[in-house]
Amino acid sequence: MKKYIIYIGILLGGLLLGWLIFGTPLSGDSGHNHNELSENGQIWTCSMHPQIRMNEAGDCPICGMDLIPLKDSQSDENPMSIKMSPKAMQLANVQTAIVTKGSALKELKLNGKVQPDERQVSTQTSHIAGRIELLKINYTGEQVSKGQVLAYVYSPELISAQKELFEAQKLIELQPALFNSAKEKLRNWKLSASTINTIIETGKIIENFPIRADISGVVTDKLVNVGDYLNQGEPLYKISNLNKLWILFDLYESDLGFVSKGDNVSYSLNAIAGKTFNGRIAFIDPIVDPKTRTAKARVEVNNSNNKLKPEMLVNGTIKSVISANENTMVVPKTAVMWTGEKSIVYKKMETASGVSFMLTEVVLGPSLGDSYVISSGLEEGDEIATNGTFSIDAAAQLAGKPSMMNPEGGKSSTGHNHGGSSNEMNNKPNKAVSLSSEANKSLGKLFDSYLKVKDNLVKDDFEGSQESLIAFKTQLSQISMSLFKGENHDIWMKHSGALKKLADKYTASKDIAEARDNFIHISEQMIMVSKSLKPRMDKLYVQLCPMADRNNGARWLSKEEKVLNPYFGEAMLKCGSVKEELE
């Protein structure tokens, strides 16, 4: 009985203790309720892990990033737009412009070369068969005049023909036709009448016969040497009259619709600095070269002063009126982001809560050089971002809003749900820290994989580039997000997600042309990674081909300063220039 009384006492004591702990409210507010507001009503959260709620600033307990203030969304702000503070816009160098209407003038930049006029090029042949005894013109570039002696030829056949002439001369009284036939035979070998008369008058056989120039000009190719044996009609020299020349410009097939015979071309030459010339298109090739995808446009020029030389490089410009209609909308190229399937711009919106940008899909018309015609998607008076569009798009990706890589918005490809709080990252960027040695090493391997893809495109090796891209994807997947801290965490999260999507598109490419289109966007992401994270590795060169991406221009990275173009390969291997060096 005594034993049961002890048990009952213990049970009652436990109930009393539980009531004291759980039933009695504690004095003051609980310090563990993270959803409570601080004294000024501010809640702090993590941009990477929005489930974290703290009532004071500090570090995220999951990833260690600086916490950022969480604000309620404004009722007048479009939930699909990305908000940016004035400071964030200044840091990202965001610039805007009002869309206006006007006439559209397309400016084509052309590259060309000076070439001889094909109608003024002649091949000097030997009119007789024989052995070359003497050459009077011994090198290319020498000027010759029509009728000038170029070479002397020893011809056994011509010696026999002269003997026949002498025999026929003896029978001229009886068979005058035979004598005339013998003379005609010599004339067929292009011996002049005076030379034939000299043979008849002197009665001496000429052993070495002269070969005379058929036209005046410059010897551009010497094809024989002393002692060579020639058949009748075999070439000795190529002679070009350089008083009239052609300038042949390359026209890409995408530009053929904007150029017509008779169009004016202004052009300049590196050899004649500071002077601009004008000419007209005299002819456009009816056939496109299957390798370079270009046709030649010809401008004919007078070169009587001999200032122009064949093979000189020429830069030309053609201005073509696309539309004289004053209702055509034109925007700068820097405003448009092209994904391969869609074209987008960021439209600026101002509300009571501040400035925000909204992704807007547009339909592009013709490219005008530094601008595009907009067929639809914008209206006159709209204000759009013309500079800093990549920064706006990057912020939209982080915030889970519609962006170039994720038009539908929502969670980013990294799996983090940023919610609305990521907008504040534009206002208060996280503290940047230098990369760790492991992060540098991982990025170095990624860049090496990227450069192998580039090298295979330079070689026109589609299958090799696909294999290199698989290695690139593998290396990308092996880079841990935990290697990046502070602001670098945000930067890598953004670009790694975009690179994963682009790599998937690349591996789905059906041919090398489609692969090169996808490589343009991979290159842009890698350039931004290099500039933003500044990994410690060998110097890289940012190179640009203005003719790539349908004359919109495209960049890539290279370890060598020498330009080897991955967008054209052998077709235009050296097209491009170094635009920047990344240490």
Buried (B, 14 or more C-beta within 10 A) or exposed (E): EEEEEEEEEEEEEEEEEEEEEEEEEEEEEEEEEBEEEEEEEBBBBBBBBBEBBBBEEEEBEEBEBBBBEBBEEEEEBBEBBBBBBEEBBEBBEBBBBEBEBEEBBBBBEBBBBBBBBEEBBBBBBBBBBBBBBEBBBEEEEBEBEEEEEBBBBBBEEBBEBBEBBBEBBEEEEEEEEBBEEBBEBBEEBBBEEEBBEEBBEEEEBBBBBBBBBBBBBBBBBBBBEEEBEBEBEBBBBBBBBBBBBBBBBBBBEEBBEBBEEEBEBEBBBEEEEEEEBEBEBBEBBEEBEEEBBBBBBBBBBEBEEEEBEBEBEBBBBBBBEBBEEEEBBBBBBBBBBBBEEBBBBBBBBEBEEBBBBBBBEBEBBBBBBEBBBBEEBBEEEBBBBBBBBBBBBBBBBBBBBBBBBBEEBEEBBBEBBBBBBBBBBBBBBBEBEEBEEEBBBBBBBBBBBBBBBBBBBBBBBBEBBBEBBBBBBEBBEEBEBEBBBBBBBBBBBBBBBBBBBBBEBBBEBEEBEBBBBBBBBBBBBBBBBBEBBBBEBEEBBBBBBBBBBBBBBBBBBBBEEEBBBBBBBEBBBEBBEBEBEBE
